[in-house]
């Protein structure tokens, strides 16, 4: 970004957008499900379809948002906000199965495609791809929604009598907060010009790096599968402790965004990524075994740090491989594959548990997925070392 313009307003605006979006979308989904089941307005089978629609539509719409967001990001963010508010209001005005399925699909699209893909693209351009404190602040919004927004949703949707009016209140609040963030972002980026272009890596295809994409997809499956069933695992052990472990994981996700920026600068992107993935694998194993409450909390912290680091790491990976100019399209496609992995994680764990009735065995399967992902990072790490060696030889005098 131009040196005479402060980047802080952009970081704050994207933080608010992603906090509100993650709160009403990702963290709001289980609250909406419970409210509809309690009220009897929508059947369990239709709610299951709605949850699937949220993940699948969110996964495939990222490239579409990216195509338009690279040229008119503020307009795309505005459309995403209006679409999200309309979807939430529709669930209050007409709480039927088809409407809820459609609303969940819209929420998946606006969060994953609009607020994550386009919002992250804005950040990478403004901060020139650096893992700075501003990037850490802004991207922590996708985790902070679980702390700041979901308790409000739970409070508003606690009784059957107020389900309809509560959805309208949620839609209005979401619209007011996000519109304020859009105004701030529009003011801060008005007249923005791209920075002087730095030497960019040669253009390439994302498919050429399929081991890396597969590694992130497997980690996402393990990550979301483990967190989705965190409370359920405590029903036979320590239910209160398991619910607290979810809050611990969310707090660790927020904190790890800040630690991640420092970790990347100190250890380098490749070592930090491997460290984060290995720590998550250990966390998944600990949650599956959890002989004591403190072990469950430790596992939740290790999983939470990976939740927080993933988006920050992914953006750095795309910048390293393809440069800032190719970021929007490549990040959107990368996000599509990792989102499909996220959707598969809870499905795999749930099916394994339904067959075995054994959570340790199901979590062991997620651990294996995570463990397989780590060696898939090696070609990427070796390729980066080779590129650095070539650049050093080119700069050295003959």
ZIRAPE-V478339 format. One record per residue. N is the residue number from 1. PSI is psi in whole degrees, -180 to 180 (* if undefined). OMEGA is omega in whole degrees, -180 to 180 (* if undefined). NEAR is the number of other C-alpha atoms within 8 Angstrom. Layout:
n:psi:omega:near
N:PSI:OMEGA:NEAR
N:PSI:OMEGA:NEAR
This chain:
n:psi:omega:near
1:158:-179:12
2:144:-174:8
3:-22:-177:5
4:7:180:4
5:132:-177:7
6:133:179:7
7:-12:-177:11
8:-45:179:7
9:-35:179:10
10:-44:179:12
11:-42:180:13
12:-44:-178:11
13:-46:-180:13
14:-36:176:15
15:-47:-180:14
16:-44:180:13
17:-46:-178:13
18:-31:176:17
19:-50:179:16
20:-42:-179:14
21:-45:179:13
22:-34:-180:17
23:-47:-178:16
24:-15:-178:14
25:-82:-174:11
26:-54:-177:8
27:-17:178:12
28:-24:-175:12
29:-53:-180:10
30:-29:178:7
31:-42:177:12
32:-43:179:9
33:-46:-180:9
34:-40:-179:8
35:-44:-179:13
36:-39:177:11
37:-41:-180:11
38:-38:-178:7
39:-21:-178:8
40:11:-177:7
41:-29:-178:8
42:137:-178:12
43:161:-178:10
44:-38:-179:7
45:-41:179:6
46:-36:178:11
47:-34:176:13
48:-42:176:8
49:-38:180:9
50:-42:179:13
51:-42:178:11
52:-42:179:9
53:-38:180:14
54:-49:-176:14
55:-44:-176:14
56:-47:180:13
57:-40:177:12
58:-35:-178:19
59:-39:-171:17
60:-12:-177:8
61:-9:-180:12
62:-49:179:17
63:-33:179:12
64:-48:178:8
65:-38:-179:13
66:-39:-177:14
67:-42:-180:10
68:-29:-176:10
69:-24:-180:14
70:-23:-179:10
71:-42:-178:6
72:68:-174:8
73:-39:-178:12
74:-37:178:10
75:-42:180:8
76:-42:177:13
77:-40:179:14
78:-44:178:10
79:-38:179:8
80:-42:179:12
81:-47:-180:12
82:-40:178:9
83:-41:178:11
84:-44:179:12
85:-41:179:12
86:-39:-180:9
87:-43:180:13
88:-43:179:13
89:-38:-180:12
90:-37:178:12
91:-28:177:14
92:-37:-177:13
93:-35:-178:8
94:76:-175:7
95:71:177:12
96:167:-177:9
97:-54:-180:10
98:-38:-180:7
99:-43:-180:11
100:-41:178:13
101:-46:178:14
102:-40:-180:11
103:-41:178:12
104:-39:178:13
105:-42:178:15
106:-43:179:13
107:-40:177:14
108:-41:-180:17
109:-45:-175:15
110:-33:-180:14
111:-56:-175:15
112:-46:-177:13
113:-48:-175:19
114:-57:-171:15
115:-36:-180:15
116:-56:-176:11
117:-54:-177:16
118:-41:179:17
119:-43:179:13
120:-35:177:11
121:-44:177:11
122:-45:-179:9
123:-45:-178:15
124:-39:178:13
125:-44:-176:11
126:-42:-178:9
127:8:176:12
128:33:175:10
129:2:-177:12
130:142:176:8
131:68:-173:12
132:174:177:8
133:-35:178:8
134:-42:176:10
135:-42:-180:14
136:-44:179:14
137:-51:-174:13
138:-47:-177:15
139:-17:177:14
140:-11:178:14
141:-34:-179:17
142:-15:173:13
143:-34:-176:13
144:-23:179:15
145:-32:179:17
146:-25:-180:12
147:-42:-171:11
148:-32:-172:10
149:-45:-174:13
150:-35:175:14
151:-35:178:9
152:-42:178:8
153:-44:180:12
154:-37:179:9
155:-39:-178:7
156:-25:-174:10
157:39:-177:13
158:-19:-178:8
159:149:-179:8
160:-34:-173:9
161:-25:-173:5
162:16:-178:10
163:-51:-176:12
164:-52:-178:11
165:-32:-180:8
166:-40:177:11
167:-38:179:12
168:-39:177:12
169:-43:179:8
170:-44:180:11
171:-44:-179:13
172:-44:179:9
173:-43:178:8
174:-42:-178:11
175:-44:-178:11
176:-47:-177:8
177:-46:-176:10
178:-33:177:12
179:-38:175:10
180:-42:178:8
181:-37:179:13
182:-40:178:13
183:-45:179:8
184:-44:-180:11
185:-40:178:13
186:-40:178:9
187:-42:-175:7
188:-30:-177:11
189:5:180:8
190:129:179:6
191:13:-178:4
192:139:176:7
193:141:179:6
194:146:178:8
195:165:177:7
196:128:-174:4
197:132:174:6
198:160:178:4
199:124:-176:4
200:152:176:8
201:153:178:8
202:144:-179:5
203:146:-180:6
204:179:-179:6
205:144:178:6
206:-32:-179:8
207:-23:178:5
208:-18:-180:6
209:38:-175:9
210:-34:177:8
211:-37:179:9
212:-45:179:11
213:-43:179:11
214:-39:179:11
215:-47:180:13
216:-34:178:10
217:-43:179:14
218:-41:178:14
219:-40:178:13
220:-39:177:13
221:-47:179:17
222:-41:-177:15
223:-55:-176:15
224:-35:176:12
225:-43:-179:16
226:-43:-177:15
227:-33:-178:10
228:-33:-177:8
229:17:-177:9
230:-44:180:13
231:-41:-178:12
232:-35:180:8
233:-25:-177:12
234:-7:-177:13
235:-32:179:8
236:2:-177:6
237:-74:-176:6
238:89:-173:9
239:-45:179:12
240:-44:179:7
241:-37:179:9
242:-40:178:14
243:-39:176:11
244:-32:180:8
245:-32:176:13
246:-43:178:12
247:-38:178:9
248:-43:180:12
249:-41:180:14
250:-43:178:13
251:-40:178:11
252:-35:178:13
253:-41:179:17
254:-47:-178:14
255:-34:-175:10
256:-21:176:13
257:-41:180:16
258:-44:178:11
259:-33:-179:8
260:-41:178:12
261:-46:179:13
262:-39:-179:9
263:-40:179:10
264:-41:-180:11
265:-33:-175:9
266:-49:-175:6
267:-20:-172:9
268:154:-175:9
269:-41:-173:11
270:-46:179:8
271:-40:-179:8
272:-39:179:12
273:-46:180:9
274:-40:178:10
275:-44:-179:8
276:-43:-179:11
277:-42:179:13
278:-40:178:11
279:-39:178:11
280:-41:178:14
281:-43:177:12
282:-40:180:11
283:-41:179:14
284:-43:179:18
285:-42:-179:12
286:-41:179:12
287:-38:179:14
288:-35:-179:13
289:-57:174:7
290:66:177:9
291:-17:180:6
292:161:-177:6
293:-41:-177:9
294:-29:177:6
295:-40:177:11
296:-44:180:14
297:-41:179:10
298:-44:177:10
299:-40:179:14
300:-39:178:16
301:-43:-178:13
302:-37:176:14
303:-41:-179:16
304:-38:-180:15
305:-35:179:17
306:-37:175:15
307:-43:-178:10
308:-35:-176:16
309:-24:-167:13
310:-50:-178:8
311:-42:179:9
312:-44:-180:15
313:-44:-179:10
314:-43:-179:9
315:-39:179:12
316:-37:179:12
317:-45:-178:9
318:-42:179:12
319:-42:-179:11
320:-42:-174:8
321:-36:-170:7
322:-10:-179:15
323:167:-178:11
324:-35:-177:11
325:-32:-179:6
326:7:-170:9
327:-48:-170:12
328:-53:-177:14
329:-43:-178:10
330:-41:180:11
331:-39:-180:12
332:-44:179:13
333:-38:175:10
334:-44:-180:10
335:-35:179:11
336:-48:-178:14
337:-40:179:12
338:-31:177:15
339:-38:175:14
340:-37:174:12
341:-41:178:13
342:-39:179:16
343:-32:-177:13
344:-29:-175:10
345:-57:179:16
346:-34:179:14
347:-45:-180:9
348:-48:-178:9
349:-44:-179:14
350:-42:180:9
351:-41:178:8
352:-40:180:11
353:-38:-180:12
354:-28:179:7
355:-44:-172:6
356:-20:-174:7
357:39:-175:7
358:107:-179:7
359:-40:178:9
360:-41:179:8
361:-42:-180:11
362:-42:179:13
363:-29:175:14
364:-38:177:11
365:-41:177:9
366:-36:176:15
367:-41:180:13
368:-43:177:8
369:-44:-179:12
370:-42:-179:15
371:-36:178:10
372:-31:-177:10
373:-33:-173:14
374:-51:179:12
375:-21:177:7
376:-15:177:11
377:-17:-172:12
378:-42:178:8
379:-39:178:9
380:-45:-179:9
381:-42:179:9
382:-39:178:8
383:-38:179:8
384:-40:178:8
385:-39:179:8
386:-42:179:8
387:-41:180:8
388:-39:179:8
389:-41:178:8
390:-41:179:8
391:-37:179:8
392:-42:179:8
393:-37:180:7
394:-34:-179:7
395:-22:-176:6
396:144:179:6
397:144:-180:4
398:*:*:2
